[in-house]
Amino acid sequence: MALSATPLTPTHAALLVFSTLAIIALVRPTRRSPKDTGTSDDTIALSAHSSDVVPGVLALIGNTPLVRVNSLSDALGVEILGKAEFLNPGGSVKDRVALQIITEAERRGEIRPGSRVFEGTSGSTGISIAMVAKAKGYDATIVMPDDTAVEKMRSVEAFGATVERVRPASIVDRRQYVNRAKHLAREYGPLGYFADQFENHANFHAHITGTAPEIWKQTKGEIDAFISGAGTGGTIAGVGRYLKDRLPDVRVVLADCQGSGLYNKVKHGVMYSDRESEGTRRRHQVDTVVEGIGLNRLTANVELGLPAIDDAFRVSDAEAVAMARHVASHDGLLLGSSSAVNLVACCKLVNKTQWRGTKRTIVTILCDSGSRHFSKFWNDDYLQKIDIPVNSGLVESLLRP
Ligand SMILES: Cc1ncc(COP(=O)(O)O)c(C=O)c1O
């Protein structure tokens, strides 16, 4: 059962979007060596970046730094490096995907002046599509399940895109958000374009041509594992395949949230989640408080990634909640739910492989900021209502030798 979340006023939401953009412009640092954890040159790094002039917001997408997650790295004796995707101008890794989808469609002539882009999304992609569409002069309509954190809906609206909220439903239901967006695009006529992040290979291309080569360069190819959740599968497919092609021994690992069937697909070849059993689900789609990842169907982008995935870890909502609080209070990193899932899986990999103390390098994705999740994942009252404990002991037990 989805419980209603505390609403944001439109003014607060607009302030949130614009303050995030302002913070990004001010604090986005120049890249450092991944193992340099020093803090003394922060001011120099900031001023170096702020001297750049870029030709519009789209030029701020990508080229994100890798940030060492100090508390986890120090406790485990490995290098856990997070790709700081929350620094993208639309606030998430999905900016790359939106830019790639729209640019490829423009090249094919499927998006042109007067076009409206339609997408069905549980949040981040909608914000990114709205931002990229507006920056390029197009309209956008975003269909979202109505249990998505309200902050995300307000951000889409702040860009002037149209939002349609629908009841969460199964993918076989024509009112499901992806199906509804596809239908609206078709109904709109020749100027309607369905972005289709789940099936569109442009999603995979964004990562294999962008995120992955950046990680390769930043680590100088010294990488032992890459860990990511999958929402559409684009990130793990694009980065996983790029790395595997160059380093067959690199471990590509799926971080799967509760309620998702992908863990079983990777480990046992069958897509199944026990939380999907009849009568046990609290939410439609994927039964978790985590937003953006988890799947119970195979998408084109997941299929591209499956051959590259070596292992998978399940992460409970309680573990993700604990990890987000841990890195906020120990590292000053305010992260969203899928980033927290990724970091829990990093710790589980170290414990399973006995990499503790070996200084191996594990790269993961810090997909978006916790400020996108104040009404649910970062709302202790809300979590209490849906029986998710806030228990820091869960992280301590992952870090304990
Ligand atoms: C916040 C967040 N994290 C992670 C992901 C997963 O990325 P991918 O779709 O590439 O699997 C998404 C996807 O929507 C997301 O919104």
PDBQT file of the ligand as one rigid body, heavy atoms in Angstrom, charges set to zero:
ROOT
HETATM    1  C1  LIG A 501      17.622   7.695  -9.512  1.00  0.00    +0.000 C 
HETATM    2  C2  LIG A 501      17.926   6.585 -10.462  1.00  0.00    +0.000 A 
HETATM    3  N1  LIG A 501      18.933   5.770 -10.221  1.00  0.00    +0.000 NA
HETATM    4  C3  LIG A 501      19.251   4.755 -11.030  1.00  0.00    +0.000 A 
HETATM    5  C4  LIG A 501      18.529   4.508 -12.160  1.00  0.00    +0.000 A 
HETATM    6  C5  LIG A 501      18.858   3.293 -12.991  1.00  0.00    +0.000 C 
HETATM    7  O1  LIG A 501      19.525   3.521 -14.139  1.00  0.00    +0.000 OA
HETATM    8  P1  LIG A 501      19.253   2.654 -15.434  1.00  0.00    +0.000 P 
HETATM    9  O2  LIG A 501      17.915   3.072 -15.945  1.00  0.00    +0.000 OA
HETATM   10  O3  LIG A 501      20.353   3.029 -16.356  1.00  0.00    +0.000 OA
HETATM   11  O4  LIG A 501      19.258   1.216 -15.099  1.00  0.00    +0.000 OA
HETATM   12  C6  LIG A 501      17.468   5.323 -12.449  1.00  0.00    +0.000 A 
HETATM   13  C7  LIG A 501      16.654   5.062 -13.629  1.00  0.00    +0.000 C 
HETATM   14  O5  LIG A 501      15.604   5.625 -13.837  1.00  0.00    +0.000 OA
HETATM   15  C8  LIG A 501      17.151   6.390 -11.591  1.00  0.00    +0.000 A 
HETATM   16  O6  LIG A 501      16.108   7.196 -11.823  1.00  0.00    +0.000 OA
ENDROOT
TORSDOF 0
